[in-house]
Amino acid sequence: MINDEVLELARKVWNYHQLNHIMVKSDCILALGSHDLRVADRACDLYEEGWAPFIVFSGGLGNLTQGIWTEPEADKFAAIAMSRGVPASAILIENKSTNTGENIQFSKRLLVENGLDPQSFIVVQKPYMERRSYATFKKHWPDKDLLVTSPQLSFDEYHNTEFPLEKVIHIMVGDLQRIKYYPDRGFQVPQPIPDDIWDAYQQLVERGFDKHLMRD
């Protein structure tokens, strides 16, 4: 059940996931695929504002889109970009990855294949996946300059009928668990987790927000 206490705990976790990076001009926008097409629009906004000269859209069918979509996430994102007037010459598509680590690894390979070696990136993801995207990118590509951003929506603005609040909280909680344990598995660089944030996580799990947790 979602009540005022759950909302307060969820906002804490939401705020922790966000990095609030200030944009600077970079070499490449890397939009990480997901079920949220607003990520594609944020990447297009950044391109149109001149923050980077091209976009890599990365994503096949992942945990939240497999069985729902038949078209890879990156292809859907690229179609949105082209419908908004982003030229095909400014778009690269990586449509085989199934998780964040593969997003980075496969995009890296794609850039090499195209003779490109960007030194600075703006990674675009969902608001509650900013920190995990940062930690994953830095694990696989530590020598690059990195900013992370997301659709510019508050906790109260983000959820809607397509992304119900309860589902958002489940996923946020699962992502926080991964931030804690993925470094030991070699998937991410460590991120500090303040005690009050981990306490919020534990309280949300106790209240049943556990559908996106790892079980092993």
Residue pairs with C-beta under 8 A, 6 or more apart in sequence:
1 207
2 165
2 166
2 169
6 169
6 204
6 207
6 209
9 200
9 203
9 204
10 155
10 165
10 168
10 169
10 172
10 200
10 204
11 155
12 196
12 197
12 200
13 128
13 169
13 172
13 173
13 176
13 197
13 200
13 201
13 204
14 127
14 128
14 155
14 172
15 155
16 131
16 176
16 193
16 194
16 197
17 127
17 128
17 129
17 130
17 131
17 132
17 172
17 175
17 176
18 127
18 128
18 130
18 131
18 150
19 130
19 131
19 134
19 148
21 147
21 148
21 149
22 147
23 46
23 51
23 122
23 147
23 149
24 51
24 120
24 147
25 50
25 51
25 52
26 51
26 52
26 118
26 120
26 121
26 122
26 145
26 147
27 52
27 53
27 118
27 119
27 120
27 121
28 52
28 53
28 54
28 55
28 56
28 111
28 116
28 118
28 120
28 121
28 122
29 43
29 46
29 47
29 51
29 52
29 54
29 55
29 56
29 121
29 122
29 124
30 55
30 56
30 58
30 103
30 107
30 121
30 122
30 123
30 124
31 39
31 40
31 42
31 43
31 55
31 56
31 57
31 58
31 77
31 123
31 124
31 125
32 39
32 58
32 59
32 100
32 103
32 123
32 124
32 125
32 129
32 133
33 39
33 57
33 58
33 59
33 60
33 62
33 65
33 72
33 73
33 74
33 76
33 77
33 97
33 103
34 59
34 62
34 64
34 65
34 73
34 125
34 126
34 129
35 64
35 65
35 68
35 69
35 73
36 126
36 151
36 163
37 76
37 77
37 80
38 151
38 153
39 77
39 124
39 125
39 126
39 150
39 151
40 57
40 76
40 77
40 78
40 80
40 81
41 80
41 84
41 151
42 124
42 149
42 150
42 151
42 152
43 55
43 57
43 77
43 81
43 124
44 55
44 80
44 81
44 84
44 86
46 52
46 122
46 124
46 149
47 54
47 55
47 81
47 86
47 90
48 84
48 86
51 122
52 122
53 90
54 89
54 90
54 91
54 92
55 81
55 86
55 90
55 91
55 92
56 91
56 92
56 93
56 94
56 107
56 110
56 111
57 73
57 74
57 75
57 77
57 78
57 81
57 91
57 92
57 93
57 94
57 95
58 74
58 94
58 95
58 97
58 103
58 104
58 106
58 107
59 65
59 72
59 73
59 74
59 77
59 94
59 95
59 97
59 103
60 72
60 73
60 74
60 95
60 96
60 97
60 98
61 69
61 72
61 73
61 98
62 73
62 97
62 98
62 99
63 98
63 99
64 171
65 73
66 98
69 76
72 95
72 96
73 95
74 93
74 94
74 95
75 93
75 95
78 91
78 93
81 91
82 88
82 91
92 110
92 111
92 114
94 103
94 106
94 107
94 110
96 102
96 106
97 103
97 105
97 106
97 107
100 129
100 132
100 133
100 136
101 136
101 139
101 140
101 187
103 136
104 136
104 137
104 140
104 141
105 140
108 140
108 141
111 117
111 118
118 144
119 144
119 145
120 144
120 145
120 146
120 147
121 137
121 144
121 145
121 146
121 147
122 147
122 148
122 149
123 133
123 134
123 137
123 146
123 147
123 148
123 149
124 148
124 149
124 150
125 133
125 148
125 150
126 150
126 151
127 150
127 151
127 153
127 158
128 168
128 171
128 172
128 175
129 150
129 175
130 148
130 149
130 150
131 148
131 179
131 191
132 175
132 178
132 179
132 182
132 188
133 148
134 146
134 148
134 191
135 179
135 182
135 183
135 188
135 189
135 190
135 191
136 182
136 187
136 188
137 144
137 146
137 148
138 146
138 188
138 189
139 183
139 186
139 187
139 188
139 189
142 189
151 158
158 168
159 165
159 168
166 209
169 204
169 209
170 209
170 210
170 211
170 212
171 212
173 201
173 204
173 205
173 209
173 210
173 212
173 213
174 211
174 212
174 213
174 214
175 212
176 193
176 197
176 198
176 201
177 201
177 213
177 214
178 187
178 188
178 214
179 188
179 191
179 193
180 193
180 198
181 214
182 188
183 189
183 190
183 191
205 213
